[in-house]
Amino acid sequence: MHNLGIFSLRYARLGLIGAVIVCGVGAWACKSKVPPAPAVQPLSANDVSWLFPAPTQAADFANLIAVRDITTPDPQDPTKRDPVWSDATFKQFLAIAENPVVQVAGQPSIGLPAEAHTMDAWFVAGIRIDAGAPGLSNDIHAQFGQLPEIRLIIQPVTHNPDGTPRVEDIAGHLIFNFTLAKLDDPAQTGCLQRPQPDLDTFREIVADVAALRTKLSDGQLGAHKVTTAGVPLGVHPGLADPTTASNVRQAMKSLIEKYISAQRLQAMAIAGLPTGAAKPWMFLSIQEVPAGVDPALPNGGFDPVHGPTLDGKQFAQLLQGAGTTPRVVPVPSTNNLNPITCKNAALSPTSLPIEQRNGVATFTLFPTPPPSADQSKQILDTIADPTKSFFFNTDCVSCHTETRLTMDLLNVTAIPGIDTAALPGGKWDVRNFGWGNAGKPTLQPTVTRRTANETAAVVTFINSQLLPKPH
C-alpha cells in the first residue's frame, strides 16, 4: 500500500558529542579537541525494511510481535504504558473497512473473519522505516513535502484446530509520521500545505537502526555473526537465523516502542476480501482527521480517503478474478506520465480533472492478449519507479500487481535486489511486503519490485544525508 499521512507535533534533538581534553607537556593550559566521528557503515536494504518469517507451526507464535503488545509510556503517567493502536482506533479501523460507504459498484465491502475482530489476532508481518513519504525525489518533495515514517504491516494470525497458525490473507498498515508542528509555506491552490520533516528525531531512529545492525554483525545478538550488507531484500537475516531470531525480534520491538505512539499514528490502510471469499481484492486508505474538521468526528478520528486516481467520489478500488470484465473497478485515471503535481482526486473531484491526467496502469495488461512485451515493460517499469509513480498519481491495484505481471508477461524469474524465494509466488499474491498467497496451504513472505525500489531510495537518502560524517 502507498504512503499517506497528515502531520505530527513532536520534536526532539540529538545530544552532542563530548570533547576530549588533551594536555601538552609543559603547557600552561589545555586544549580541547573533538576527535573525528567514528565511521558508520552504510545501511543496507534489510536494515530499514524488516520482513518477518511467515509462521507455520505452533511454536512460531513465540517469534511474532503481537500488535497489542507494542506499547509506549503514557505521556500523563510514565508508570503506565499505552498501546500504539488504541482500542478506539482499532474499532474505527474495523468499522471503516466494513462500512457500505466504501463499497465499489455494488460489490460487498471488506469482510474480516470473526477472529480478526479482536486485536489479539493481529501480528506484525513487516516493518518499514522510511525517510520520507510519498517519495524522496526533489520533484516530489517540492510538491508534497517530506514525511519520515515508521510503518507496521500487520496481518491476522489465527489458530487451526491442531494449534498451528493460520495466516489470514488480509493486511493492514499502521503509519506513524515524524514531522514538525510548523508547516511549510502556504499550500498551492488545490493542494495540502506541505509538512516539514522532523529529521532530528529521524536521525536518532537511524542511529539506533545502525546500532542494531552492528550488534548483529558483531555477534552480540546470538551465537552467530549475521550480516545484512549485500543481502537481497527478503526475510531479515537476523530473524531467519534461529540463534539470533529471539534477540533481534526483541531489539526491533524495543526500537519501535522508543519512537512510535498512538499520537503519531496518522494513517492506516487495508487490503482485504469479502467475507469467506477469495475475490475480489479491495484496497482502501484511511487518514487521521483532527478535531473540529469533520462534523461527524467532532473530537477527531479516522476517515476513509477518496482514491487519488479515481473520480473524487469513490474510496476503494478492487481487483476481480480472471474471467471478469473489467478486472479492475473503478478503472483508474492515473497521472504518472505528467510532471509531478500535488493536485489529485483525494482532495476534491475538481482538483485535477480526469481529462487533464496522463498515465499508465496495470488494468490495461489484464486483457487477452496483453499489449506487446515492449509496451508492457514500459507500463510496468513506470509503475515500479517510485520517482514517477506513487500514491497520489498511481492506483493501488497497479502498485500491488506490477511485479507478478512482470514475471508472467515478461518471463522474469529473478529481480536484482530481491531474494528469489520472496518474489510473489502466485497470481493472487498482491502483497507488496508481508505474507502473501502463493497458492499453497500456508502464506509466504513476499517482496515486490516496487518495495525494493522504494527501499533502495530510502537507503541512498539515509547513507548520503543522515549518517554521521567524519569531521
Secondary structure, 3 states (H helix, E strand, C coil): CCCCCCCCCCCCCCCCCCCEEECCCCCCCCEEECCCCCCCCCCCHHHHEEECCCCCCHHHHHHCCEHHHCEEECCCCCCCEEECCCHHHHHHHHHHHCCHHHCCCCCCCCCCCHHHHCHHHEEEEEEEEEEEECCCCHHHHHHHCCEEEEEEEEEEEEECCCCCEEECCCEEEEEEECECCCCCCCCCCCCCCCCCECHHHHHHHHHHHHHHHHHHHCCCCCCCCCCCCCCCECECHHHHCCCCHHHHHHHHHHHHHHHCCHHHEEEEEEEECCCCCCCCEEEEEEEEECCCCCCCCCCCEEEECCCCCCCCCCCCEEECCCCCCCCEECCCCCCCCCCCCCCCCCCCCCCCCHHHCCCCCHHHHCCCCCCCHHHHHHHHHHHHCCCCCCCCCCCHHHHHHHHHHHHHHCCCCCCCCECHHHCCCCCCCCCCEEEECCCCCCCEEEECHHHHHHHHHHHHHHHHHHCCCCC
